[in-house]
Amino acid sequence: MRKLLKSFRTEIYPTPEQKVKINKIIGTCRYIYNFYLSHNKALHDQGEAFMSGKAFSVWLNNEYIPGNPDKAWIKEVYSKAVKKSIEDGCLAFTRFFKHQSGFPKFKKKGKSDVKMYFVKNNSKDCICERHRIKIPALGWVRLKEKGYIPTTKDGWKIKSGTVSMKADRYYVSVVVEIPDTKPFCDSGEGIGIDLGLKDFAIVSNGKTYKNINKSAKLKKLEKQLRRAQRCLSRKYENLKKANYIKIK
């Protein structure tokens, strides 16, 4: 049985306590992302090797935070979200090294799109009911659109998601795994498809799909379009000449 992934996004109504947690996690993720960029930039300026996301995570938890007690608040937030911000920073550097994008930019408060990432760790996480969803580190959160996200009881499983904030409104985006019960082919066997010029496609089961670009109706419409374009062009030139004579 094949499984498909589908995403859903809707607004949520967190409680005041949940809003504080969301803001704290998002703020920490932005701080860690910027710290990862600045740390690698400092290593480059000192002529040292680039630090990958995994190595940075180990260094952060085992050396930096224990050596800086004032940064202990980093471990107070949801760890998966912090780890994802480091992975995003590493991906940004990877794209830069491959010349696929520019040098990673620092994220600014209120201007950059920073999200709280969460993932399903156990059977009690990421449960969705008709009117609410259970998010790790937040608990049950009310949904604005009831019944929009498929419920867990129907067999739909939430794999991961993000919580974001925009204009003092909060949103959740989830990736849901959907079991696909439809077979690929009714007969259970594969089919061959031949793409051509005269016919759009010829299938091994005997079906032929015509190329609409070769149909008489489309050719007639294209001829009418060419005539209308020429007529419009002549009118435009005549109006332009008339305006020029009038100005003189």
RAFENMO-V217021 format. One record per pair of residues at least 24 apart in sequence whose ideal C-beta (glycine too) atoms are under 10 Angstrom apart, sorted by the first residue. I is the first residue (numbers start at 0). J is the second residue. Records with the same first field share a line. If there is no record, write none. Layout:
I->J + J
//
This chain:
0->178 + 179 + 180 + 181 + 182
1->177 + 178 + 179 + 180 + 181 + 182 + 183
2->156 + 176 + 177 + 178 + 179
3->175 + 176 + 177 + 178 + 179 + 181
4->158 + 159 + 174 + 175 + 176 + 177
5->149 + 155 + 173 + 174 + 175 + 176 + 177
6->159 + 160 + 172 + 173 + 174 + 175
7->127 + 144 + 147 + 148 + 149 + 155 + 157 + 160 + 171 + 172 + 173 + 174 + 175
8->147 + 148 + 160 + 161 + 163 + 170 + 171 + 172 + 173
9->132 + 142 + 143 + 144 + 145 + 147 + 148 + 170 + 171 + 172 + 173
10->141 + 142 + 143 + 144 + 147 + 165 + 168 + 169 + 170 + 171
11->131 + 132 + 134 + 137 + 140 + 141 + 142 + 143 + 144 + 162 + 168 + 169 + 170 + 171
12->131 + 140 + 141 + 142 + 143 + 168 + 169
13->134 + 137 + 138 + 139 + 140 + 141 + 162 + 164 + 169 + 171
14->137 + 138 + 139 + 140 + 141
16->137 + 138
17->134 + 136 + 137 + 138 + 139 + 140 + 141 + 162 + 169
18->137 + 164 + 167 + 169
20->76 + 77 + 115 + 134 + 136 + 137 + 138 + 162
21->77 + 114 + 115 + 134 + 136 + 137 + 140 + 162 + 163 + 164 + 169
22->115 + 164 + 169
23->72 + 75 + 76 + 77 + 115 + 136
24->75 + 76 + 77 + 79 + 80 + 81 + 84 + 113 + 114 + 115 + 116 + 117 + 136 + 137 + 162
25->76 + 80 + 84 + 108 + 113 + 114 + 115 + 161 + 162 + 163 + 164
26->72 + 76 + 108 + 113 + 115
27->72 + 73 + 74 + 75 + 76 + 77 + 80 + 81 + 84 + 113 + 115
28->76 + 77 + 80 + 81 + 82 + 83 + 84 + 85 + 87 + 106 + 113 + 114 + 115 + 116
29->84 + 105 + 106 + 107 + 108 + 111 + 113
30->70 + 72 + 73 + 81 + 84 + 106 + 108 + 113
31->55 + 56 + 59 + 73 + 76 + 80 + 81 + 82 + 83 + 84 + 85 + 87 + 88
32->81 + 83 + 84 + 85 + 86 + 87 + 88 + 91 + 103 + 105 + 106 + 111 + 113
33->84 + 88 + 103 + 104 + 105 + 106 + 107 + 111
34->59 + 63 + 70 + 73 + 84 + 85 + 88 + 105
35->59 + 84 + 85 + 86 + 87 + 88 + 89 + 91 + 92 + 103
36->88 + 91 + 92 + 102 + 103 + 104 + 105 + 106
37->105
38->63 + 88
39->88 + 89 + 92 + 103
40->102 + 103 + 105
49->89 + 92 + 96
50->89 + 92
51->85 + 89 + 92 + 93
52->82 + 83 + 84 + 85 + 86 + 87 + 88 + 89 + 90 + 92 + 93
53->82 + 85 + 86 + 89
54->85 + 89
55->85 + 88 + 89
56->81 + 82 + 85 + 86 + 89
59->85
76->115 + 136
77->115 + 116 + 117 + 118 + 134 + 135 + 136 + 137
78->135 + 136
79->115 + 116 + 117 + 118 + 120 + 135 + 136 + 159
80->113 + 114 + 115 + 116 + 117 + 118 + 135 + 136 + 161 + 162
81->115 + 116
82->116 + 118
83->114 + 115 + 116 + 117 + 118 + 159 + 161
84->113 + 114 + 115 + 116
86->116
87->113 + 114 + 116
109->164
112->163 + 164 + 165
113->161 + 163 + 164
114->160 + 161 + 162 + 163 + 164 + 170 + 171 + 172
115->160 + 161 + 162 + 163 + 164 + 169 + 171
116->159 + 160 + 161 + 162
117->157 + 159 + 160 + 161 + 162 + 171 + 173
118->157 + 158 + 159 + 160 + 174
119->156 + 157 + 158 + 159 + 160 + 173 + 174 + 176
122->151 + 156
124->157
125->151 + 156 + 157 + 158 + 159 + 160 + 173 + 174 + 175
126->150 + 151 + 152 + 156 + 157
127->151 + 152 + 153 + 155 + 156 + 157 + 160 + 171 + 173 + 175
128->152
132->157 + 160 + 171 + 173
133->157
134->160 + 161 + 162 + 171 + 173
135->160
136->162
137->162 + 171
140->169 + 171
142->171
143->168 + 169 + 170 + 171
148->172 + 173 + 175
149->173 + 175 + 177
151->175
153->177
154->178
//
